[in-house]
Amino acid sequence: MDNLQIKQLLQKYLDGKCTAEESALIEDWYLQQATAFQRPDAEMIDRNEQLMLSFLEKRVLNKKTVRLWPKIGIAAAIAFIVIGAYFFRSTFSRTDNKDIGSIAGIAPGKNGATLTLANGQEISIVDALDGEIASQSGVKISKTKEGQIIYELTDQGIGKVEYNTLTTTRGQHMQLRLPDGSLVFLNSASSLRYPTNFAKVAIRNVSLSGEGYFEIAKNKAQPFVVSTAKQDLKVLGTHFNVNAYLDEKAVKTTLLEGSVKVMIHSNSPASSSGERLEKILKPGQQSTLDNTGIKITEVNPDEAVAWQKGYFSFYNEDIASVMRKVSRWYNVEVEFSGLLPEVGFNARIDKYTNIRDVLGILEKSGAVHFKVEGRTIIVSK
């Protein structure tokens, strides 16, 4: 359908004049748009919020099954549909919950990190002035006005191989340009250890804790390896995301471009034989490594890197997983009270949104309730 046909059919649907076939067509169109986290043209959604909510709720409540989510269930689908409405009208994020009505001092995350040099010196990137901030072993380290850290070789033939560590706390993220030209985006509560000079190493090896998005400069003579607690990734030149937080149930590696080899450590519980397991990822695939083994699935890679583009992206995630992301970005503590709903939340929310509105959006699902005490968010059913 083109935009005009969609607009005409949506008007008929809202007016209750659609045939059964037309109703199914417009409902499936909307669900496909929402599943892909796309926003339908604003011209089509020009009636008041109550009509849109009625349209969304009618799709779920009046039918026994939801074709696009056969395994999630009606409660989870309702949570998805109601939250999905807020992408179209920012007013939907308002909340009447007095427990989260006024939150002071809790701001979204921002650029920031601590750079630890090989000699143990620590440099706060937030406090450092733009320009050169350090030099060592033939390498100049500088900070751009956008806050990115850049390593530049001044003399490839001098100095020994030394290692630096870039660390973000909760509420921080940082971009890093390595001396080989590779680009790394480091998420909140993460760290990356790397050599300051790749000229004298056979393998460009870095160690990651937490989450990072990588765009690796191609160099067939020097493979690039990202090591985490449970796996290594070997690449030549590619774009990929690694989520290796220790408080998550699994390590997830998502490939956007090129190819990577996932190599599971022989001492990992996932390697029951004690041998080193290896899997090759293709673009659009994600490996999930937990104690039961490794699984390769086809995914929408944009969801995995939404954090790097400024969004929270939840896809059938339980509330505990959702709140871990909120906790890292807003630098807050989270406590859970009583039994929590077994529903999957699906949403894409701007990470720079006021935390009150984020919680309000999640509450509108009817599945959870929040109470804020200082910098602690208490979650209940």
Disulfide bonds with the S-S distance in Angstrom:
none
